[in-house]
Amino acid sequence: MFWTNVKLRFNKVYNFIDSHPFFFCLYASLFLNTVVEMLSRRSIFGGLEALAVHPVMFIYNSFIIFMTLGVSSLFRKRIFVLAFVALVWLACGITNCVLLGFRTTPFSAVDLQILSSVIDIINVYLNGFELTLIVLAIITAVIGLVILFFKTPKTKGQMHYLKACSILCVSLASALLVNNVAIAAESDSSNFPNIADAYEDYGFVYCFSNSLLDTGIDEPDDYTPEAMDSVAAEIGNDRGQHAPEIQPNVIMVQLESFFDVNLLNNKKFTENPVPNFTALKENGPTGLLTVPSIGAGTANTEFEILTGISLDFFGASEYPFKTVLKEMPCESIGYNLADYGYSTHAIHNNDGTFYDRHIVYSQLGFDTFTPIEYMHDVVLNAKNWADDSVLVPCITDALNYSDSRDFVFAVSVQPHGRYPSVMPEGAPHDIRLAQYEEEMEEGDVIAFEYYINQLNQTDAFIGELIDTLEAFDEPTVLVLYGDHLPNLSIENEDVANGDILQTEYVIWSNYEQLSNVKKDLPAYQLSAYVSEMLGFGGGYISYYNRNFAGIGDYPAKMQDIGYDMLFGKQYTFGDYTSTDMKIGVKDVVITDYEYTASPDGDYITVYGENFTEFSIITLNNKRLKTEFINRNTLRTEHKSKAGDILCIIQAENEDEALGYSNVLVIE
């Protein structure tokens, strides 16, 4: 009886869809958009508020869903396609809801591009139970779609094609009409200076769709060789010229989720979590640094710092590290300093394949890249991020790599989220919140206290690095800055400067006292500012950032340069070649091996140099379970025979090896 009633109800629904596809798609799109907005705002009332506060954009978002649902009318398996499209929108909404629990940046198309990188660190954000629920939900959805495909009837007759065309035409015309109304009302925008606010104002569906379609830099209206030459002539550049009398090593350290928490209006601490950074601000050049993201987007701050190109020129929420920089080299401070004979080095105490840095850094002029796979004595914190103290010997190794001066760009990771609501056992917890907002829940207090204690350890790394560089016998300049604020529900009114898109930078020297200048900058102007301060020339972008910032059509010219260099025909701005980048500054070398056969098992012991805990023994290209003994010794339990080929690879995950040792043939 139960299944008979279910079948009858299903037939009624099917008949309604078949007879009135336009109205069903309209009702379904309004319902889906409401649910997606509730998920996007993580609130039932928030979703309803979207309709009340932004009615034009709510209707516009609904019509976008309506158009995608209308595609189902082109198929005879109409209900299956309807269910599939609806499920895709629901999955996007749920994904956005989950992601907003870990970071400030909403779900966008770029997250699909960085999926492989996210998989490597997903255990940091989700526990085993949560991952199991996600897997079960996916399996259930797939099974449901399969059943629906085989159980639902096909639409009969030829009239459904006419209905489909009518639905699609009406939905497209309606969407265009609403779009014109939205533009006229200034409700609609494709330029998102703050993507979180954009999703709030314009709706998830519109913003996500925009991130799918709006990528790269727009072509200039007058894009010809003559036009680009005219831009170059007006700008000029002094790449490789005007060498200063003293050419110091230049070290830039991008500090993960780092900012001076003493700037928070409503929080006090039992002690200053960042005493070294505070002291540096008091005695050297410093200022606010406007970065392109909040709570995430480390690679985009890197991009702006290294290239001098604003992310505003790109599509909403785009990551050039995952798109154009995988194919095209770009002007950078690395290339500019290489013109003066500098060796260039990148360092990051995280997986070398994350954000494709093992590819992208060669497009930005780096000679070497030292990721965590090539680091020794790595200590992990309670959330499995590497302690930043490991960067000190890595920076020293880079400075000693060659006889030339060095440019070192290091990216830290220790204070990275997700921040726990229960203090992990063994996590440092010496610094507490002495004053905070009454409405803060206990879990939020613990998350913040976990963060400030990790921040304190990063600040200790800064102090250790300063001490090391003070004793270094070469003139050296150090630039420190935060990549973005942490994802801890900090609002503009919570910070003294009133802008959560601003971190800070500070500049220090071991050979002269730098003047205590205060200058606020966007991230894409910092490298040019440092180059000018030290007396170096630069390429077109650097030169333009130094000499034309805020003058005339500065942004338009910058956009023209960026387009020609990265997306255009490189009429004028494209004379860069990818470097033959070396992974690690110290080679991993096998010097000998020992084969032991015993009743307890057969062992291969490998001897050599510069082994790390990420070194894996391979035999005939097969990875073997490897025991790390020390920097000179590895061991594996495995049989071997004469002629087998022995090699060591450096790998953090199962998919990709970052480097290889020499090979030895088993005798």
C-alpha positions as CSV (number, residue, x, y, z in Angstrom):
1,M,0.0,0.0,0.0
2,F,2.8,2.4,0.9
3,W,4.7,1.9,-2.3
4,T,1.5,2.2,-4.3
5,N,0.8,5.6,-2.7
6,V,4.4,6.7,-3.4
7,K,4.0,5.6,-7.0
8,L,0.7,7.5,-7.4
9,R,2.2,10.7,-5.9
10,F,5.2,10.4,-8.2
11,N,3.0,10.0,-11.2
12,K,1.1,13.2,-10.2
13,V,4.4,15.1,-9.9
14,Y,5.6,13.7,-13.2
15,N,2.4,14.6,-15.0
16,F,2.6,18.1,-13.6
17,I,6.2,18.5,-14.8
18,D,5.3,17.1,-18.2
19,S,2.3,19.3,-18.6
20,H,3.6,22.5,-17.0
21,P,7.4,22.4,-17.3
22,F,7.7,26.2,-17.3
23,F,5.9,26.7,-14.0
24,F,7.6,23.8,-12.4
25,C,11.1,25.1,-13.3
26,L,10.0,28.6,-12.1
27,Y,8.8,27.3,-8.7
28,A,11.8,25.0,-8.3
29,S,14.3,27.8,-9.1
30,L,12.7,30.1,-6.5
31,F,12.8,27.3,-3.9
32,L,16.4,26.3,-4.8
33,N,17.7,29.8,-4.7
34,T,16.1,30.3,-1.2
35,V,17.7,27.2,0.1
36,V,21.1,28.1,-1.4
37,E,21.0,31.5,0.1
38,M,20.1,30.0,3.5
39,L,23.2,27.8,3.2
40,S,25.3,30.7,1.9
41,R,24.4,32.8,4.9
42,R,24.4,29.8,7.2
43,S,21.0,30.9,8.5
44,I,17.4,30.2,7.6
45,F,16.4,33.8,8.3
46,G,19.5,35.0,6.4
47,G,18.1,33.4,3.3
48,L,14.8,35.0,3.7
49,E,16.5,38.3,4.3
50,A,18.2,38.1,0.9
51,L,14.8,38.2,-0.7
52,A,13.7,41.2,1.4
53,V,16.9,43.3,1.2
54,H,18.1,42.4,-2.3
55,P,14.9,41.5,-4.2
56,V,16.2,42.3,-7.7
57,M,19.3,40.2,-7.3
58,F,17.3,37.4,-5.6
59,I,15.1,37.3,-8.7
60,Y,18.1,37.5,-11.0
61,N,19.8,34.5,-9.2
62,S,16.6,32.6,-9.4
63,F,16.4,33.1,-13.2
64,I,20.0,31.8,-13.5
65,I,18.9,28.6,-11.8
66,F,15.7,28.7,-14.0
67,M,17.8,28.7,-17.1
68,T,19.8,25.7,-16.0
69,L,16.7,23.8,-15.0
70,G,15.1,24.6,-18.3
71,V,17.8,22.7,-20.1
72,S,16.1,19.5,-18.8
73,S,13.3,20.2,-21.3
74,L,15.6,19.2,-24.1
75,F,15.9,15.7,-22.8
76,R,13.4,12.9,-22.8
77,K,14.7,11.8,-19.3
78,R,13.4,15.2,-18.1
79,I,13.0,14.3,-14.4
80,F,16.4,12.8,-14.2
81,V,18.1,15.9,-15.7
82,L,16.0,18.2,-13.5
83,A,17.1,16.2,-10.4
84,F,20.7,16.2,-11.5
85,V,20.8,20.0,-12.1
86,A,19.0,20.7,-8.8
87,L,21.4,18.4,-7.0
88,V,24.4,20.3,-8.5
89,W,23.1,23.6,-7.1
90,L,22.3,22.1,-3.7
91,A,25.8,20.5,-3.6
92,C,27.4,23.9,-4.4
93,G,25.3,25.5,-1.7
94,I,26.3,22.9,0.9
95,T,29.9,23.1,-0.1
96,N,29.8,26.9,0.3
97,C,28.2,26.5,3.7
98,V,30.9,24.0,4.8
99,L,33.8,26.1,3.5
100,L,32.5,29.2,5.3
101,G,32.9,27.3,8.5
102,F,36.7,27.1,7.9
103,R,37.4,30.4,6.1
104,T,36.0,33.8,5.1
105,T,36.2,33.3,1.3
106,P,33.0,31.7,-0.2
107,F,33.0,28.8,-2.6
108,S,33.9,29.8,-6.2
109,A,35.1,28.1,-9.4
110,V,38.7,28.5,-8.5
111,D,38.1,25.9,-5.7
112,L,37.5,23.3,-8.3
113,Q,40.9,24.2,-9.8
114,I,42.7,23.8,-6.5
115,L,40.9,20.6,-5.6
116,S,44.0,18.5,-5.9
117,S,45.9,20.8,-3.4
118,V,42.9,20.8,-1.0
119,I,42.8,17.0,-0.9
120,D,46.3,16.9,0.5
121,I,45.3,18.9,3.6
122,I,41.6,18.0,3.9
123,N,42.4,16.1,7.1
124,V,43.3,19.4,8.8
125,Y,39.8,20.7,8.3
126,L,37.6,17.6,8.6
127,N,37.8,14.7,11.0
128,G,37.2,11.1,10.1
129,F,33.5,11.2,11.1
130,E,32.9,14.3,8.9
131,L,34.7,12.8,6.0
132,T,32.7,9.6,6.4
133,L,29.4,11.6,6.3
134,I,30.5,13.4,3.1
135,V,31.5,10.2,1.4
136,L,28.2,8.5,2.4
137,A,26.2,11.6,1.2
138,I,28.0,11.4,-2.2
139,I,27.4,7.7,-2.5
140,T,23.7,8.1,-1.6
141,A,23.3,10.9,-4.2
142,V,24.9,8.9,-6.9
143,I,22.8,5.8,-6.1
144,G,19.6,8.0,-6.1
145,L,20.5,9.5,-9.5
146,V,21.1,6.0,-11.0
147,I,17.8,4.7,-9.7
148,L,16.1,7.8,-11.0
149,F,17.6,7.4,-14.4
150,F,16.3,3.9,-14.8
151,K,13.0,4.3,-13.1
152,T,11.7,7.6,-14.6
153,P,9.8,7.4,-17.9
154,K,10.8,9.2,-21.0
155,T,8.8,12.2,-22.3
156,K,6.7,11.2,-25.2
157,G,5.9,13.0,-28.5
158,Q,7.7,15.8,-30.3
159,M,6.1,18.8,-28.6
160,H,8.6,18.7,-25.7
161,Y,11.2,20.3,-28.0
162,L,9.0,23.2,-28.7
163,K,8.3,23.6,-25.0
164,A,12.0,23.4,-24.3
165,C,12.8,26.2,-26.7
166,S,10.0,28.3,-25.3
167,I,11.3,27.9,-21.7
168,L,14.9,28.6,-22.6
169,C,14.0,31.7,-24.6
170,V,11.7,33.1,-21.9
171,S,14.2,32.4,-19.2
172,L,17.0,34.0,-21.1
173,A,14.9,37.1,-22.0
174,S,13.8,37.4,-18.4
175,A,17.3,37.1,-17.1
176,L,18.6,39.8,-19.5
177,L,15.7,42.0,-18.4
178,V,16.4,41.6,-14.7
179,N,20.1,42.1,-15.4
180,N,19.4,45.4,-17.0
181,V,17.2,46.4,-14.1
182,A,20.0,45.3,-11.7
183,I,22.6,47.3,-13.5
184,A,20.4,50.4,-13.6
185,A,19.8,50.0,-9.9
186,E,23.6,49.5,-9.4
187,S,22.9,46.2,-7.7
188,D,24.9,44.1,-10.1
189,S,28.7,44.1,-10.4
190,S,31.4,41.8,-11.8
191,N,34.2,43.5,-9.9
192,F,34.4,42.1,-6.4
193,P,37.0,43.9,-4.2
194,N,35.6,41.9,-1.3
195,I,34.3,38.6,-2.5
196,A,32.6,37.8,0.8
197,D,30.6,41.0,0.7
198,A,29.9,40.4,-3.0
199,Y,28.3,37.0,-2.2
200,E,26.2,38.7,0.5
201,D,25.1,41.5,-1.7
202,Y,24.7,39.8,-5.1
203,G,23.9,36.3,-4.1
204,F,25.7,33.0,-4.3
205,V,24.3,31.9,-7.7
206,Y,25.3,35.0,-9.6
207,C,28.8,35.3,-7.9
208,F,29.6,31.6,-8.5
209,S,28.4,31.8,-12.1
210,N,30.5,34.9,-12.6
211,S,33.6,33.1,-11.2
212,L,33.0,30.3,-13.9
213,L,32.8,32.8,-16.8
214,D,34.9,35.8,-15.8
215,T,38.6,34.8,-15.9
216,G,41.9,36.3,-16.9
217,I,42.5,40.0,-17.8
218,D,40.2,41.7,-20.3
219,E,41.8,42.7,-23.6
220,P,42.4,46.5,-24.0
221,D,40.1,48.2,-26.4
222,D,43.0,49.4,-28.6
223,Y,45.2,46.3,-28.5
224,T,47.9,46.7,-31.2
225,P,51.7,46.6,-31.3
226,E,51.7,50.4,-31.7
227,A,49.5,50.9,-28.7
228,M,51.6,48.7,-26.5
229,D,54.8,50.4,-27.7
230,S,53.2,53.7,-26.9
231,V,52.4,52.5,-23.3
232,A,56.0,51.3,-22.9
233,A,57.5,54.6,-24.2
234,E,55.3,56.6,-21.8
235,I,56.2,54.4,-18.8
236,G,59.9,53.6,-19.4
237,N,61.8,51.2,-17.3
238,D,65.3,50.8,-15.7
239,R,65.6,47.1,-15.6
240,G,69.2,46.1,-14.6
241,Q,70.2,49.8,-14.4
242,H,71.1,52.2,-11.6
243,A,72.8,49.6,-9.5
244,P,73.2,50.8,-5.9
245,E,76.6,51.1,-4.3
246,I,75.7,48.5,-1.7
247,Q,73.7,45.5,-3.0
248,P,72.4,43.6,0.0
249,N,70.7,40.3,0.1
250,V,67.0,40.8,0.0
251,I,64.8,38.5,2.1
252,M,61.0,38.7,2.0
253,V,59.0,36.5,4.4
254,Q,55.3,36.2,3.9
255,L,53.8,35.3,7.3
256,E,50.7,33.1,7.3
257,S,47.6,34.7,8.9
258,F,49.8,37.2,10.7
259,F,48.9,40.6,12.0
260,D,49.5,42.6,15.2
261,V,46.5,41.5,17.3
262,N,47.1,44.4,19.6
263,L,45.3,46.4,16.9
264,L,42.0,44.7,17.9
265,N,39.7,47.1,19.6
266,N,37.9,44.8,22.0
267,K,40.6,42.3,23.0
268,K,43.4,42.4,25.5
269,F,46.0,39.7,26.2
270,T,47.9,38.5,29.3
271,E,51.1,39.4,27.3
272,N,51.9,40.8,23.9
273,P,51.8,37.8,21.5
274,V,54.0,39.6,18.9
275,P,56.8,41.5,20.8
276,N,59.4,41.1,18.1
277,F,57.1,42.4,15.3
278,T,56.0,45.3,17.5
279,A,59.6,46.3,18.2
280,L,60.5,46.2,14.5
281,K,57.5,48.5,13.7
282,E,58.8,51.0,16.2
283,N,62.3,51.2,14.6
284,G,62.0,50.8,10.9
285,P,59.9,51.4,7.8
286,T,56.4,50.0,8.2
287,G,52.8,50.6,7.2
288,L,49.5,49.0,6.4
289,L,49.4,46.5,3.5
290,T,46.2,46.1,1.6
291,V,45.9,42.5,0.6
292,P,43.5,40.8,-1.9
293,S,41.8,38.4,0.5
294,I,40.6,37.6,4.0
295,G,41.0,34.3,5.9
296,A,42.4,32.5,2.8
297,G,44.1,33.2,-0.5
298,T,47.7,33.1,0.4
299,A,48.8,32.5,-3.2
300,N,47.1,35.6,-4.4
301,T,48.9,37.8,-1.9
302,E,52.1,36.1,-3.1
303,F,51.2,36.9,-6.7
304,E,50.7,40.6,-6.0
305,I,53.9,40.9,-4.0
306,L,56.1,39.1,-6.5
307,T,54.7,40.5,-9.8
308,G,53.3,43.9,-8.9
309,I,50.1,43.2,-10.7
310,S,46.7,43.8,-9.0
311,L,44.3,40.9,-8.6
312,D,41.5,43.4,-9.4
313,F,42.3,43.0,-13.1
314,F,41.5,39.3,-13.0
315,G,38.2,37.5,-12.7
316,A,36.4,37.3,-9.4
317,S,38.3,35.0,-6.9
318,E,40.7,33.8,-9.6
319,Y,44.1,32.3,-8.6
320,P,46.7,33.1,-11.3
321,F,48.9,30.4,-9.6
322,K,46.4,27.8,-10.8
323,T,45.7,29.3,-14.2
324,V,47.9,31.5,-16.4
325,L,51.2,31.2,-14.4
326,K,51.3,27.5,-15.0
327,E,51.9,28.4,-18.7
328,M,53.3,31.9,-18.8
329,P,56.3,33.5,-17.1
330,C,55.7,37.0,-15.7
331,E,57.8,39.9,-14.6
332,S,58.7,39.7,-10.9
333,I,61.1,41.1,-8.4
334,G,63.0,37.8,-8.8
335,Y,63.6,38.5,-12.5
336,N,64.5,42.1,-11.8
337,L,67.1,41.3,-9.1
338,A,68.5,38.5,-11.3
339,D,69.5,41.3,-13.8
340,Y,71.9,42.4,-11.1
341,G,73.4,39.0,-10.7
342,Y,71.3,37.8,-7.8
343,S,70.5,34.2,-7.2
344,T,66.8,33.7,-6.4
345,H,65.3,31.3,-3.9
346,A,61.8,30.4,-2.8
347,I,61.1,28.5,0.5
348,H,57.8,27.2,1.9
349,N,57.4,24.9,4.9
350,N,54.5,23.1,3.2
351,D,53.9,20.6,0.4
352,G,55.7,21.8,-2.7
353,T,52.9,21.0,-5.0
354,F,50.3,23.1,-3.1
355,Y,49.0,25.8,-5.4
356,D,51.4,24.3,-8.0
357,R,54.3,26.3,-6.6
358,H,56.8,23.7,-7.9
359,I,55.7,24.8,-11.4
360,V,54.8,28.5,-10.8
361,Y,58.0,29.6,-9.1
362,S,60.0,28.8,-12.2
363,Q,57.7,31.2,-14.1
364,L,58.5,33.9,-11.5
365,G,62.3,33.7,-11.9
366,F,63.4,31.5,-9.1
367,D,66.6,29.4,-9.3
368,T,65.7,27.1,-6.4
369,F,62.7,26.1,-4.4
370,T,62.9,24.5,-1.0
371,P,59.5,23.0,0.1
372,I,58.9,20.9,3.2
373,E,60.0,17.8,1.4
374,Y,63.6,19.0,1.5
375,M,63.6,20.3,5.1
376,H,65.2,18.7,8.1
377,D,63.9,18.5,11.7
378,V,60.4,19.6,10.8
379,V,58.1,19.9,13.9
380,L,54.4,19.8,13.4
381,N,51.9,21.7,15.5
382,A,48.7,20.3,16.9
383,K,46.9,21.0,13.5
384,N,49.8,19.4,11.5
385,W,51.2,22.6,10.2
386,A,55.0,22.9,10.3
387,D,56.5,25.1,12.9
388,D,58.0,28.2,11.3
389,S,61.3,27.9,13.1
390,V,62.4,25.4,10.4
391,L,62.6,28.3,8.0
392,V,65.7,29.8,9.7
393,P,68.2,27.2,8.6
394,C,66.5,27.0,5.2
395,I,67.0,30.8,4.7
396,T,70.6,30.4,5.8
397,D,71.2,27.6,3.4
398,A,69.8,29.7,0.6
399,L,72.1,32.6,1.5
400,N,75.1,30.3,1.4
401,Y,74.0,28.6,-1.8
402,S,76.2,30.7,-4.1
403,D,78.9,33.5,-4.0
404,S,76.5,36.0,-5.4
405,R,74.0,38.1,-3.5
406,D,70.6,36.4,-3.0
407,F,66.9,37.2,-3.1
408,V,65.0,34.8,-0.8
409,F,61.2,34.6,-0.7
410,A,59.9,32.5,2.1
411,V,56.3,31.7,3.0
412,S,55.4,30.6,6.5
413,V,52.5,28.3,7.5
414,Q,52.3,27.7,11.3
415,P,49.4,29.9,12.3
416,H,47.2,28.5,9.5
417,G,43.6,27.6,10.3
418,R,41.4,25.6,11.0
419,Y,41.4,26.8,14.6
420,P,40.2,24.3,17.2
421,S,37.3,25.0,19.6
422,V,38.8,22.6,22.1
423,M,42.5,23.2,23.0
424,P,44.6,20.3,21.6
425,E,46.7,18.4,24.1
426,G,50.3,19.7,24.1
427,A,49.4,22.9,22.2
428,P,51.1,26.0,23.7
429,H,48.6,28.0,25.8
430,D,50.6,30.4,27.8
431,I,49.0,33.6,26.4
432,R,45.3,34.1,27.3
433,L,42.6,36.5,26.4
434,A,42.4,38.9,29.3
435,Q,39.5,40.9,27.8
436,Y,37.1,40.0,25.1
437,E,33.5,40.5,23.9
438,E,30.8,39.1,26.2
439,E,29.1,37.4,23.4
440,M,32.1,35.2,22.5
441,E,31.4,31.6,23.1
442,E,33.8,29.3,24.8
443,G,34.8,27.5,21.6
444,D,35.6,30.9,19.9
445,V,37.7,32.0,22.9
446,I,39.7,28.8,22.7
447,A,40.1,29.1,18.9
448,F,41.4,32.6,19.3
449,E,43.8,31.6,22.1
450,Y,45.1,28.8,20.1
451,Y,45.7,31.2,17.2
452,I,47.6,33.9,19.3
453,N,49.9,31.2,20.8
454,Q,50.7,30.0,17.3
455,L,51.2,33.6,16.3
456,N,53.6,34.0,19.3
457,Q,55.7,31.1,18.0
458,T,55.9,32.7,14.6
459,D,57.0,35.9,16.3
460,A,59.7,33.9,18.0
461,F,60.8,32.7,14.6
462,I,61.1,36.4,13.6
463,G,63.3,37.0,16.5
464,E,65.5,34.0,15.8
465,L,65.8,35.1,12.2
466,I,66.8,38.6,13.1
467,D,69.5,37.3,15.5
468,T,70.8,35.0,12.7
469,L,70.9,37.8,10.2
470,E,72.6,40.2,12.6
471,A,75.5,37.8,12.8
472,F,75.6,37.2,9.0
473,D,78.6,38.7,7.3
474,E,76.8,40.1,4.3
475,P,74.6,43.2,4.1
476,T,71.0,42.0,4.2
477,V,67.5,43.5,4.2
478,L,64.5,41.7,5.6
479,V,60.9,42.4,4.6
480,L,58.2,40.9,6.8
481,Y,54.4,41.1,6.1
482,G,51.2,39.2,6.7
483,D,49.4,37.6,3.9
484,H,45.8,38.1,5.3
485,L,43.9,38.2,8.5
486,P,42.9,34.8,10.0
487,N,39.4,33.3,9.7
488,L,38.2,34.3,13.2
489,S,35.1,36.3,12.5
490,I,36.9,39.6,12.6
491,E,34.9,42.5,11.2
492,N,36.0,46.0,10.1
493,E,34.8,47.6,13.3
494,D,37.0,45.2,15.3
495,V,40.3,46.5,14.1
496,A,41.8,49.9,14.8
497,N,42.5,50.7,11.1
498,G,38.9,49.8,10.2
499,D,39.7,47.5,7.3
500,I,40.1,43.7,7.5
501,L,41.8,43.6,4.1
502,Q,44.8,45.3,5.7
503,T,47.7,43.6,7.3
504,E,51.1,45.2,8.0
505,Y,54.7,45.1,6.7
506,V,58.0,46.1,8.3
507,I,61.5,46.4,6.8
508,W,64.8,45.7,8.7
509,S,68.5,45.9,7.8
510,N,71.6,44.4,9.4
511,Y,74.0,47.0,8.0
512,E,72.3,50.4,8.5
513,Q,69.5,51.9,10.5
514,L,66.6,52.5,8.1
515,S,64.5,55.6,8.6
516,N,61.3,55.0,10.5
517,V,59.0,55.9,7.6
518,K,55.3,55.1,7.8
519,K,53.7,54.4,4.4
520,D,50.6,52.4,3.6
521,L,50.6,50.4,0.4
522,P,48.6,47.9,-1.6
523,A,50.4,44.5,-1.7
524,Y,51.2,44.9,-5.4
525,Q,53.3,48.0,-4.8
526,L,55.5,46.6,-1.9
527,S,58.3,45.0,-4.0
528,A,58.6,48.2,-6.1
529,Y,58.8,50.2,-2.9
530,V,61.5,48.0,-1.5
531,S,63.5,48.1,-4.8
532,E,63.3,51.9,-4.9
533,M,64.3,52.2,-1.2
534,L,67.4,50.1,-1.9
535,G,68.3,51.9,-5.2
536,F,67.5,49.1,-7.7
537,G,65.9,49.6,-11.1
538,G,63.1,47.4,-12.2
539,G,61.0,46.2,-15.2
540,Y,58.0,47.9,-16.6
541,I,55.6,46.9,-13.8
542,S,58.0,47.8,-11.0
543,Y,59.0,51.1,-12.7
544,Y,55.4,52.0,-13.3
545,N,54.3,51.2,-9.7
546,R,57.1,53.4,-8.4
547,N,56.7,56.4,-10.6
548,F,53.0,56.5,-11.7
549,A,51.0,55.2,-8.8
550,G,47.8,57.2,-8.4
551,I,48.6,59.4,-11.5
552,G,46.3,59.7,-14.5
553,D,45.2,56.4,-16.0
554,Y,47.5,54.3,-13.9
555,P,45.2,51.3,-13.4
556,A,44.3,51.2,-17.1
557,K,48.0,51.2,-18.1
558,M,48.8,48.5,-15.6
559,Q,46.0,46.4,-16.9
560,D,47.3,46.8,-20.5
561,I,50.8,45.6,-19.4
562,G,49.3,42.7,-17.5
563,Y,47.2,41.6,-20.5
564,D,50.0,41.8,-23.0
565,M,52.4,40.0,-20.8
566,L,50.2,37.1,-19.6
567,F,47.2,36.8,-22.1
568,G,48.1,38.7,-25.2
569,K,50.6,38.4,-28.0
570,Q,53.4,39.9,-26.0
571,Y,53.9,42.8,-28.4
572,T,56.0,44.6,-25.9
573,F,55.9,43.2,-22.4
574,G,56.9,39.6,-22.6
575,D,60.6,38.9,-22.7
576,Y,60.8,36.5,-19.8
577,T,61.8,32.8,-19.9
578,S,61.0,30.2,-17.3
579,T,64.0,29.3,-15.1
580,D,65.4,25.7,-14.9
581,M,64.4,25.7,-11.2
582,K,66.2,23.3,-8.9
583,I,64.1,21.8,-6.1
584,G,66.1,22.1,-2.9
585,V,69.5,23.8,-2.5
586,K,71.1,20.6,-1.2
587,D,71.2,17.5,-3.4
588,V,69.8,14.2,-2.0
589,V,72.6,11.7,-2.8
590,I,73.0,8.0,-2.4
591,T,76.6,7.0,-1.6
592,D,76.2,3.3,-0.7
593,Y,73.8,0.6,0.3
594,E,73.8,-2.6,2.4
595,Y,71.6,-5.6,1.8
596,T,70.8,-7.8,4.8
597,A,69.0,-11.2,4.5
598,S,67.9,-12.8,7.7
599,P,65.2,-15.1,9.0
600,D,63.4,-12.0,10.3
601,G,63.3,-10.4,6.9
602,D,65.3,-8.9,4.1
603,Y,66.5,-5.2,4.6
604,I,68.0,-2.6,2.3
605,T,69.9,0.1,4.2
606,V,70.7,3.1,2.1
607,Y,73.5,5.6,3.0
608,G,73.9,9.1,1.6
609,E,73.4,12.8,2.2
610,N,70.6,15.2,2.9
611,F,67.8,12.6,3.5
612,T,64.7,13.9,5.1
613,E,61.5,12.4,6.6
614,F,60.0,12.8,3.2
615,S,62.7,10.6,1.5
616,I,61.3,7.4,0.0
617,I,63.3,4.5,-1.2
618,T,62.3,3.2,-4.7
619,L,63.4,0.0,-6.3
620,N,62.8,-0.3,-10.0
621,N,60.6,2.8,-9.7
622,K,58.4,1.1,-7.1
623,R,58.0,3.1,-3.9
624,L,58.8,1.2,-0.7
625,K,57.8,1.8,2.9
626,T,60.8,3.7,4.2
627,E,62.1,4.2,7.7
628,F,64.0,7.4,8.2
629,I,67.0,6.8,10.5
630,N,68.8,10.1,10.1
631,R,70.0,12.5,7.5
632,N,72.4,9.9,6.2
633,T,70.5,6.7,6.6
634,L,67.3,5.1,5.3
635,R,66.0,1.6,5.6
636,T,63.3,-0.6,4.0
637,E,62.2,-4.2,4.4
638,H,62.3,-5.6,1.0
639,K,64.0,-8.3,-1.2
640,S,66.3,-7.3,-3.9
641,K,68.4,-8.9,-6.6
642,A,71.3,-8.0,-8.8
643,G,70.4,-5.4,-11.4
644,D,67.7,-3.8,-9.4
645,I,67.8,0.0,-9.6
646,L,67.9,2.0,-6.3
647,C,66.8,5.6,-6.1
648,I,65.5,8.1,-3.5
649,I,62.5,10.3,-4.3
650,Q,61.3,13.3,-2.2
651,A,57.5,13.2,-2.0
652,E,54.9,14.4,0.5
653,N,52.0,12.7,-1.2
654,E,51.3,9.7,-3.3
655,D,50.8,11.5,-6.6
656,E,53.9,13.4,-7.4
657,A,57.7,13.3,-6.7
658,L,59.4,16.6,-6.4
659,G,62.9,15.4,-6.8
660,Y,65.2,12.4,-7.3
661,S,68.6,11.3,-6.0
662,N,71.2,9.7,-8.2
663,V,70.7,6.0,-8.9
664,L,72.7,2.9,-7.9
665,V,72.4,-0.6,-9.4
666,I,72.2,-3.5,-6.9
667,E,75.2,-5.8,-7.5
